[in-house]
Every structure is written in C-alpha cells, then in structure tokens.
Amino acid sequence: MTVNSPLKEEIENPKRPLKEDIFDALLEKIISGQYKPGKWLRQEDIASQLGVSMTPVREALDLLDAAGLAERVPYRGVRVPEPTHEEIAESYVTRLLLEKAVNRAAALNREQAHVDALKRIVSQAKKLIRLDDMSASRKLSGNFHFTVVEAAKNSTLARVYKVAVNSFPDWMLYQAMFEHPDELEQSVKEEYKEHLAIAEAIEARNADLAEQCAEEHIREIGSQLVAYLGVPQELLDRKMIQLGL
C-alpha cells in the first residue's frame, strides 16, 4: 500500500515511526471489514482505542488519505471511501491501461536491483495465504507494483500511476475475501503466479510478454470486481471500449 520507494526502503530500513504502526492497525481494520465503506474515522476515538496521542493518529490518517484508503470531507472529517460502480469501473480500466505501459517500460529499462527486489517480494508473499496475513500481503503487493514502476524509469508515468492506483479500491476486494475465506488461498496463489510471471518477463527484458502478463493480472482483478463487488461486466466492457482496450 505504501507509495514510497520499496527498493529504497529495503536498503535504508529506517526506524519505524508510530504513525506507520497506526496506519497498519487502521489498514487491518479496513481490510478485515471492521471499517466498512462510508465509516467515519474519528481521531479522538482511534487515539483512545490505541492509547496514543492525537498527532500520530492524524499523521496516520494522512497516510491513509494519500494511499486512497480514506478521504477527507471538508468540515466533517475522514472516512473510508464509498465509490460507486461507475467510479470503480473507471479506475479499473485506467489502471489496466497504465499497467500495460508501466510493465512494458520496466522490461526495457530495468536494472538488476529491480529484478532482485521483485523476486524477493514475490518470495515473501508466497507464504501469506491466511486471513491474518492479508494486511502484510497487500502491502507486499503494493511494493511489487511500485517496484515495477521504479524499473520503468519515467517520473511522469510514475506520478500518473500513483494517482490511478490510489483511486483503485482494491481494499474492497480484500474485505470481500474475508467474507469468502474458502476462496482466499486460491486467489492468493493465483496472484503469486501472476506476479512471478511478470517478474520473470521483466528479468528477460521481454516487453511484449511483460505487457501481456500485466494485462492478464489486472483482467483477473476485473473478474473479482464482478464476482465480489457486483460491478456489472457490461459496465467494465463499456469503459474498456471507451479507452480502446
């Protein structure tokens, strides 16, 4: 979920600030469905529940906002987003378009350090298949995709990608996984295979294959939007036609 440089974080590994621990705690509640879409995140209540001061809670809410996991409503506060099917469909097709471009560029421009980081992330994620692992699994997935973005070496594309990803409500899918635990393990295993295929295509500098693997990966997420969130397939198809996908 973080949008900072995953590769840089691996190298520097600074001491973890309290706001990030609070961010993780709130992320866990969002993914597990304890905080539903539309839920207001009150600083006072969170600080009291966690036994911390208001300042790191406010900073953690800023992190949630930056990651697209919360939204600030003027004069009212912060809440978990509640996107419409139309908004979900638009963010999905935008991400599909960008993932193809990003992965093609990554295959052409990557350095060995990027490949090593991608493979390390995939290896770490392979074991995270339980409900209790979802928060860690989702953060690794975010780190994987942003490492691919780093490998593309295009700062403008990276900025556009960050906006698109932060508007994509993947956390709603993770909530749904808690309601369908029997399907969770299979879904995580499929994601592992898809990420591994992307990493291998990028390592091989095969731009066509990297683009194809990325498209297949995001289209699978599209199938989950239909199955778990009830987004009409016809709506996704219409939005894809509008972008020539």
Beta strands, then each sheet from edge to edge (+ up, - down):
strand 1: 71-73
strand 2: 77-79
sheet 1: 1+ 2-
end
